[in-house]
Amino acid sequence: LIPNTRGIWQAYDEYVRSGSEIELSSDSTCKRVVWRTEAVNRICRATVWKREISLGHSAIEMVETLLNPKREQLMIETFFHFAPACDVYCVEDNASERHLLIKGKQGKYRFDIRTDAANWMIECFKGDPKSPHGWHFPDYGKKEPAWTVRISFNITEDFMLKVAMIRS
């Protein structure tokens, strides 16, 4: 999600050195890895993006936070790509959360999406002809459609996005 070239966000190596930490923990029931990172928008200077990813025994959790103190109008998209052998189904939908079911060769997973943003939408698709999203490239020159979840926000406020993928 963060390009490693100069642009709107700091270069990858700069923000990893200045604002990233990895925490490893273990107890009798679970081993857990947590990665926290932060980036500062180079144009607005005040906009700060934070991400925390936790990997547990049967779940992956991600929390993204965007602090937008200048209340700039922002259009943000986050994408989640799934293997071609997976199927994606929307099972529950309301104003602040969506629940998807992911079925694949490795089993079933619940994909929970929660946000405090007022203006957001979710789209599940395969093979977007206008972008590289929704495609899997198994070999050079080969392209297969694959499920992608696009979460879009049109905001002027701070926002938080929580995503969890839990084995069913």
N, C-alpha and C positions, 0 to 999 in steps of 0.2 A: 504494500500500500504506500510505502514511502520510496520514491525513486532514489537511486544512489548517484544521481547527477545533480548539479546545482539547479535550483528552481524555487518554487514557492516554499518548500520545506527545506530545512538544512540538509546538507549531505549526510548520508547514512552514517559514515564513520564519525562525524562530529557529534551527532546526538547520541550515538551509542557510548562514546567516551564520556560525554558530559552528563547524561541523564538516564542511563540504563542500569538496571540491576537484575541479577538472577538470584533467586532464593530456592534452595533445595531443602526439603523437609521429608521426614519419614516417621511413621508410627506403626503400630502393629497391624493397622488395617489398610494403610495407603501410603504410597510414595507420591510426592507432589513436587512439581517444578513450577515456579512462578517467575514470569519475566515481566518486568515493568520498564516502560520506556516513555520518553516525552520528546516532543519536537515543537519548535517555535516557528510560526509562520513568518517568513522573511519580508512579506509585503506589509501586512498589518502590524507586525511586531508584537502585538498584544495577544493575538490568538494562540492558544496553547492546546496541543493535542496530546492526550495521555492514553496509553494502552497497557492493560494488565492481562496476561494470558496465564491460566492455571491448567496444568495437565495432571489429572488424577487417575486413579485406577480405572474408572468406568466413565469419566466425563472430561470434556475439554470446556473450559469457561473463558470467555473474553469480555472485558469491560473496556469500552472506549468512552472517553470524556473529552468534550471540546469546550474550552473556556473562551468566550467571545465578548470581552468587556466593552469593546467599542460598538457592539451590536451591528456589526457588518452583516449585510445580506449574503448568506452562504448557501450554495447548492453542493451537498456532499453525497457521494455514493460509496457504498461499501459492497464488495462482492464476495460471495462464497461459492467456490467451484467444487463439484462432486464428480467422481469417476463415472465414465459412461455406463457402467453396469448398475449404477444406482438409479432408483426412482424417487421422486420427491412429491409429497402430497401435503396439501394444506388441510389440517384437521381442526383448527380452532382459530378464530379471528376476532379481535376486538380493538378498541381505540389505542390501547397501550401495549398490547402484546399479540404475538402470532405464534402458533405452534405448528410445526411441520413434522411429518414422518418421513424418514429416510430409510429406504429398503435397499439392501445390497447383498453381495455375496457373503459379507462378514456378519450379517444380521440386520436387526432393526435398531434405529436410533431416533430419539426425540430431539428435535432441533427447536429450542425455545428462544424467542427473540422478544426483548422488552426494551422500552424506551420511555423517557419522560418528555420527548419532543411532541409538540402538538401537530405539526405538519410533516407527516412521513408516509411512505408507501413501500410496499414490498412487491416484488415481481419474481416469479419463477419461470425460467425459460430455457430453451435449448437452442444453440446455434444462432446467435445474433449476427445477422449479415452486415451490420454497420460497425461492428467492433470485434476485438479478439475474445470477447466474453462469450461463454456458452459452448466452447470448443475444447476438445482434447486432441493432442497431437502425439499419437503413439510412436510414430516414426517420421523421419524427414519426408516432407511432401504429402503426408497423410493427415487428414482432418476428419474428426468424428464429432457429431453433436453430443454435448454432455450437459447435465442439469447445472444451472447457475441460479443463485438467489441474489438479486440486486435489492439493496435497501437504500432508499433515497430520502434525503432530508432537505427541506427548504426552510432555513431558519435564520433568525437574527438573535436568538438567545443562546445561552449555554445549553448543552445537551449531554445526555448519557445514553449509551447503548449497551445492553447486556445480551450476550449470546451464550447459550450452553448447548452442547451436543452430548446427550446422555444415552448410554446403551440401554435398550428396552429389554 
